[in-house]
Amino acid sequence: MEKVKKYQKIILQVLEEYANIKSPFMPEVENLIIADTKKHHYQLVRMGWYKDRHVHYTVFHFDILDNKVWIQENRTDVKIDEELIEAGVAAKDICSGMEHPAMRRLVEGVRA
């Protein structure tokens, strides 16, 4: 359980850092952190209005499953796995939910 608490804290810190970055193209759109700390689902969502369009999409989505951090969504060009490792998540505990399960075993560097 200690590992889960550690990873939860790291994920929330990373999300907070990115939530504080406003889009230069859509400054009125809000960045929201959505965190289910009991079932361990964490998201950064961008939501609001840009001109006449409603904006609502997930920037990052992480889950903690079986003591591992699963990257379920990354809609940026940021190498978020590297940032998580630098923040203290063990490389072997990072998994990509964006890769097909069959591909996870074949790609070196993808932790599954």
C-alpha positions in Angstrom: 0.0 0.0 0.0 3.0 2.3 0.6 3.9 2.1 -3.1 0.3 3.0 -4.2 0.4 6.0 -1.9 3.8 7.1 -3.2 2.6 6.7 -6.8 -0.7 8.5 -6.1 1.3 11.5 -4.7 3.6 11.6 -7.7 0.7 11.4 -10.2 -1.2 14.2 -8.5 2.0 16.4 -8.4 2.5 15.8 -12.2 -1.1 16.6 -13.0 -1.0 19.7 -10.8 2.1 21.0 -12.7 0.3 20.5 -16.1 -3.0 21.9 -14.8 -1.2 25.2 -14.0 -0.2 25.5 -17.7 -2.8 27.5 -19.6 -3.2 26.9 -23.3 -1.9 29.9 -25.2 -4.6 29.2 -27.8 -7.5 28.7 -25.4 -6.7 30.6 -22.2 -10.3 30.7 -21.1 -10.5 26.8 -21.2 -10.1 25.4 -17.7 -7.7 22.6 -16.7 -9.4 20.2 -14.2 -7.8 17.4 -12.2 -10.2 14.5 -11.6 -9.0 12.1 -9.0 -10.7 9.0 -7.7 -8.2 8.2 -4.9 -10.1 5.1 -3.7 -10.2 3.3 -7.1 -7.0 5.0 -8.3 -8.1 6.8 -11.5 -6.5 10.2 -12.2 -7.1 12.6 -15.1 -6.3 16.0 -16.3 -9.3 17.3 -18.4 -9.5 20.4 -20.4 -13.0 21.9 -20.4 -14.7 25.1 -21.3 -15.6 27.2 -24.3 -13.2 28.3 -27.1 -14.9 30.9 -29.3 -18.2 29.1 -30.2 -17.1 25.6 -29.5 -17.4 23.5 -26.4 -14.1 21.9 -25.4 -13.9 18.8 -23.3 -11.1 16.3 -23.6 -8.7 14.3 -21.5 -5.1 15.4 -21.6 -3.7 12.7 -19.3 -5.3 9.6 -17.7 -3.4 7.4 -15.3 -4.6 4.4 -13.3 -2.8 2.6 -10.5 -3.5 -1.1 -11.0 -1.7 -3.9 -9.2 0.9 -1.5 -7.8 1.8 -0.2 -11.3 1.1 3.1 -13.0 -0.9 2.7 -16.2 -0.7 5.5 -18.7 -4.2 5.3 -20.3 -4.0 8.6 -22.3 -1.4 11.1 -23.2 -2.7 13.7 -25.7 0.6 15.7 -25.6 4.1 15.3 -27.1 5.4 15.0 -23.5 7.3 11.8 -22.7 5.3 11.4 -19.5 6.7 8.0 -18.6 10.2 9.7 -18.4 8.7 12.4 -16.1 7.2 9.8 -13.9 10.5 8.0 -13.6 12.3 11.2 -12.7 9.6 11.9 -10.1 10.2 8.5 -8.4 8.0 5.8 -10.2 10.1 2.7 -10.9 10.5 2.2 -14.6 9.3 -1.5 -14.3 6.1 -0.2 -12.7 5.0 1.9 -15.7 2.7 0.3 -18.2 1.1 1.7 -21.4 -2.6 1.1 -21.7 -2.4 2.8 -25.1 -0.5 -0.1 -26.6 -2.4 -3.2 -27.7 -1.8 -6.0 -25.2 -0.1 -8.2 -27.8 2.3 -5.3 -28.7 3.3 -4.5 -25.1 5.4 -7.7 -24.9 7.1 -7.0 -28.2 8.2 -3.4 -27.8 11.4 -2.9 -25.7 11.1 0.0 -23.3 7.3 -0.4 -22.9 6.7 -1.6 -19.5 3.9 -4.1 -19.2 
